[in-house]
Amino acid sequence: MKTRPETLNNSLMQYAPTNEEGVKLLFAEWATRKRGIKIESVSEDFPDCIAWFRTGGGEQKKRIEFEYKSINFDRHKHSRRGVDCIVCWEHNWPNSPEHIEIIELRALYEVGRNAWIQPVGEEFKDQLTMRKQTFDWSVSRNAKQGDLILFYLTKPDGLIHDIFRVIGPVKSKKAAHRNASGKDFFASVRR
């Protein structure tokens, strides 16, 4: 039995893209209709596109590479200095270079959010419950902006205590609670 991708609302595409060509079409729609971005050129060579983005005082030229999933940029061994921006359907590259802007169309079209259960041990319970509305916290390496994080307080509570939304990119950082590797994945979350 064939399945269809998620339905898109308010888009010229009825369904979510399933390949890089669909990403290009959806970006063209988003860029021109919703953002006023001017596409200068599209190429079969690297980078895929040159576009002008509005800024506070004019326009900024950006070199864009299209990928269905952001990790493909790394797998294709593209030059990290050759682009300013990756446009993808799904951003799944946790350690993407900070100087490259990632535009994840899935999040912009509000499709396909995931919900993650994040266990919180007794030793971190007070830190979690006393935090303000927005802060950085350990999340799954596969979490993405827009996903939900359900904080599960382990023994003795044994319950989901809070629900947060991931509001920033997932990055690998040094973590005091990790003894061996010293690193964990963190993102900004909002209650």
Long-range contacts (C-beta under 8 A, 24 or more apart in sequence): 6-111, 6-112, 8-109, 8-111, 9-109, 11-109, 16-89, 16-106, 16-109, 16-111, 16-112, 17-68, 17-89, 17-105, 18-68, 19-68, 20-66, 20-67, 20-68, 22-68, 22-89, 23-66, 23-67, 23-68, 23-87, 23-88, 23-89, 23-105, 24-48, 24-49, 24-66, 26-89, 26-105, 26-109, 27-64, 27-66, 27-87, 27-103, 27-105, 30-105, 30-108, 30-109, 46-78, 46-79, 46-82, 46-83, 47-82, 47-83, 49-87, 62-101, 69-93, 70-96, 70-102, 70-104, 73-100, 90-144, 91-144, 91-145, 91-169, 92-142, 92-144, 94-141, 94-142, 94-170, 94-171, 94-172, 94-185, 95-171, 95-172, 96-169, 102-169, 104-144, 104-145, 106-144, 106-146, 107-144, 107-145, 107-146, 110-146, 113-146, 113-147, 113-148, 114-142, 114-143, 114-144, 114-147, 114-148, 115-147, 115-148, 115-149, 115-150, 116-140, 116-143, 116-147, 116-148, 116-149, 116-150, 117-150, 117-152, 117-160, 118-149, 118-150, 118-151, 118-152, 119-152, 119-154, 120-151, 120-152, 120-153, 120-154, 120-161, 121-154, 122-153, 122-154, 122-155, 122-156, 124-177, 125-153, 125-157, 128-153, 128-161, 128-162, 129-161, 129-162, 133-190, 133-191, 134-167, 134-188, 134-189, 134-190, 134-191, 135-188, 135-189, 136-168, 136-186, 136-187, 136-188, 136-189, 137-164, 137-186, 137-187, 137-189, 138-175, 138-177, 138-184, 138-185, 138-186, 139-166, 139-170, 139-185, 139-186, 139-187, 139-189, 140-170, 140-185, 141-170, 141-172, 141-185, 142-170, 143-170, 143-185, 143-187, 144-170, 145-169, 145-187, 149-189, 162-191, 163-191, 164-189, 164-190, 164-191, 165-189, 165-190
